[in-house]
């Protein structure tokens, strides 16, 4: 069965002392739940050294090349040597603000696979696509063009985060029916591309204004395997409440 996962994406928030204090307050008391935090890359080492058992540290972004003249970028080997064990690929903000398209994201997937670096692949539709009723077509294209070229063996155990872009940072959360419908569709596409075994072993996280007030109901949806948490992950008590929703 798909692993249950709770992820905290700190984005471009917190200073060093705040990051150190926050990670010390995050505890994972659920043996069957995977917990990952994504601090700013400059703090990965400090957060890795200060984390509690049962908490992983990831990188919000990485470059496709192993080294070279790419000022301001970070390679997987650099991030791994700082303590990162997993990376985000295709977050909606990387797509929107840094023009990361499906072709580049496929390259990042392939780079992560070549370097045996775990990742969470993000997908999701903006408001205009949702209002036009084309959200299923849009998200399926993102997956087909960047992720579903992997073999069955490579796809087993992978993690996908569905981000309804219209519900990120807006305080608007997709209804439980909307979340479950998209997650069910994603699992169906994986089933069609591979088989039931693969589909049932892929974790599909919800990433649209999930917080301590709605996590319990969201996580109770049959095809929601956890959450990609933004603002609610910046306070230890609220983030731990979300973890404990399982």
C-alpha positions in Angstrom: 0.0 0.0 0.0 1.0 3.6 -0.5 3.1 5.1 2.3 1.5 7.9 4.3 3.6 11.1 4.1 3.4 14.6 5.6 5.7 17.2 4.1 6.5 20.7 5.3 7.6 23.1 2.6 9.1 26.2 4.3 9.6 28.0 1.0 11.6 31.3 1.4 10.7 31.7 5.0 12.6 31.8 8.4 16.0 32.9 9.3 18.7 30.5 10.7 17.8 30.7 14.4 14.1 30.3 13.5 14.7 27.3 11.3 16.8 25.7 14.1 14.1 26.3 16.7 11.3 25.0 14.4 13.1 21.7 13.5 13.7 21.0 17.2 10.0 21.3 17.9 8.9 18.9 15.1 8.5 15.3 16.3 7.2 12.3 14.4 5.4 10.0 16.8 3.8 7.9 14.0 5.9 4.9 13.1 4.1 4.4 9.8 4.1 8.0 8.7 7.0 9.5 6.8 7.8 13.2 7.7 9.9 15.5 5.5 10.7 19.2 5.8 12.0 21.4 3.1 13.9 24.4 4.4 15.8 27.0 2.4 18.8 25.2 0.9 21.2 27.4 2.9 19.8 25.9 6.1 19.8 22.2 5.1 22.9 21.4 7.0 21.8 23.1 10.2 18.3 21.6 10.0 19.7 18.1 9.3 21.9 18.3 12.4 19.1 19.6 14.6 16.3 17.3 13.5 14.6 14.7 15.7 14.5 11.0 14.8 11.9 10.1 12.2 12.2 13.4 10.3 13.8 13.8 6.9 15.2 16.9 5.3 14.8 17.7 1.6 15.8 20.3 -1.0 13.2 22.6 -2.6 15.1 22.6 -5.9 18.2 21.2 -7.7 20.0 21.6 -11.0 20.2 18.9 -13.7 24.0 19.1 -14.0 26.4 17.5 -11.5 28.7 20.6 -11.5 29.9 23.5 -13.6 29.4 27.2 -14.3 25.9 27.6 -13.1 26.1 30.5 -10.6 23.5 30.3 -7.9 22.5 26.7 -8.6 23.0 23.6 -6.5 23.6 20.0 -7.6 22.2 16.9 -6.1 25.6 15.8 -4.8 26.0 19.2 -3.0 22.6 18.9 -1.5 23.1 15.3 -0.4 26.4 16.2 1.2 24.6 18.9 3.3 22.0 16.4 4.5 19.2 16.4 2.0 17.7 13.0 1.1 14.9 14.0 -1.2 14.0 16.9 -3.6 10.9 18.7 -4.8 10.3 18.7 -8.6 7.8 20.8 -10.4 6.4 22.8 -7.5 3.7 25.3 -8.8 5.9 28.3 -7.8 8.9 26.9 -9.8 6.6 26.4 -12.8 5.0 29.9 -12.5 7.8 32.1 -11.4 10.8 30.4 -12.9 9.3 29.1 -16.1 10.0 25.5 -15.4 8.2 23.5 -18.1 7.4 19.9 -18.5 10.5 19.2 -20.6 12.9 20.6 -18.0 11.0 18.8 -15.2 11.4 15.5 -17.1 15.2 16.2 -17.1 15.1 16.8 -13.4 13.2 13.5 -12.9 15.9 11.7 -15.0 18.7 13.4 -13.1 17.2 12.3 -9.7 16.8 8.8 -11.0 20.4 8.7 -12.3 21.7 9.9 -8.9 19.4 7.6 -6.8 17.9 10.8 -5.3 14.4 10.5 -3.9 11.9 13.1 -5.1 8.3 14.4 -4.8 6.8 15.3 -8.2 4.3 18.2 -8.0 1.4 18.8 -10.5 -1.7 20.8 -10.5 -3.9 23.3 -12.4 -4.3 27.1 -12.1 -7.7 28.7 -11.6 -8.5 29.4 -15.3 -8.0 25.7 -16.2 -10.2 24.6 -13.3 -12.9 27.1 -14.3 -12.7 25.9 -17.9 -13.3 22.3 -16.7 -10.0 21.1 -18.2 -8.2 20.2 -15.0 -8.0 16.5 -15.6 -6.6 17.0 -19.1 -4.1 19.5 -17.8 -2.8 17.4 -14.9 -2.6 14.3 -17.0 -0.5 16.1 -19.5 1.9 17.2 -16.8 2.4 13.7 -15.6 2.7 12.1 -19.0 5.3 14.6 -20.2 7.5 14.6 -17.2 7.0 11.5 -15.0 5.1 8.6 -16.6 8.0 7.7 -18.9 9.6 5.8 -16.0 9.5 2.1 -16.0 7.2 0.1 -13.7 10.2 -0.7 -11.5 11.2 3.0 -11.3 7.7 4.1 -10.6 7.1 1.8 -7.7 6.9 3.8 -4.4 7.2 7.2 -6.1 5.5 10.3 -4.5 3.2 12.7 -6.3 1.8 15.9 -4.8 -1.3 17.4 -6.3 -1.4 21.2 -6.0 -4.6 22.9 -7.0 -2.9 26.2 -7.6 -6.1 28.2 -7.0 -6.0 26.9 -3.4 -2.4 27.6 -2.4 -2.0 30.4 0.0 -5.5 31.7 -0.7 -7.2 30.1 2.3 -9.4 28.3 -0.1 -9.2 24.5 0.1 -10.5 22.1 -2.5 -13.5 20.3 -1.3 -13.0 16.8 -0.1 -14.8 15.6 -3.2 -12.6 17.7 -5.5 -9.4 16.4 -3.8 -10.5 12.8 -3.8 -11.7 13.0 -7.5 -8.3 14.3 -8.7 -6.3 11.9 -6.6 -8.5 9.0 -7.8 -7.9 10.1 -11.4 -4.1 10.2 -10.9 -4.1 6.7 -9.5 -6.3 5.5 -12.3 -3.8 6.9 -14.9 -1.0 5.2 -13.2 -3.0 2.0 -13.2 -3.7 2.3 -16.9 0.0 3.1 -17.7 1.4 0.4 -15.5 -0.8 -1.8 -13.3 -2.7 -2.0 -10.0 0.3 -2.9 -8.0 2.2 0.2 -9.1 -0.8 2.5 -8.7 -1.4 1.3 -5.2 2.2 1.8 -4.2 2.4 5.4 -5.3 1.8 8.0 -2.6 -0.4 10.9 -3.7 -0.3 13.9 -1.4 -2.7 16.9 -1.3 -1.0 20.3 -1.5 -3.6 23.1 -1.3 -4.0 24.9 2.0 -4.0 21.7 4.1 -3.9 22.6 7.8 -4.5 21.3 11.2 -8.3 22.1 10.9 -8.9 20.0 7.7 -6.1 17.5 7.7 -8.0 14.8 9.4 -10.9 14.8 6.9 -8.6 15.2 3.9 -6.4 12.3 5.0 -9.5 10.2 5.4 -10.1 10.4 1.6 -9.3 6.9 0.2 -6.8 8.2 -2.4 -5.2 11.0 -0.3 -2.0 9.6 1.2 -0.8 12.7 3.0 -0.2 16.4 2.6 2.3 18.9 1.2 2.0 21.6 3.8 3.0 25.3 3.4 2.1 27.9 6.0 0.9 25.4 8.6 4.4 23.8 8.6 6.0 27.0 9.9 4.8 26.4 13.4 5.8 23.2 15.2 2.5 22.7 17.0 0.3 23.0 14.0 2.6 20.8 11.9 2.7 18.1 14.6 -1.1 18.2 14.8 -1.2 17.5 11.1 1.2 14.6 11.5 -0.8 13.2 14.4 -4.0 13.4 12.2 -3.0 9.8 11.2 
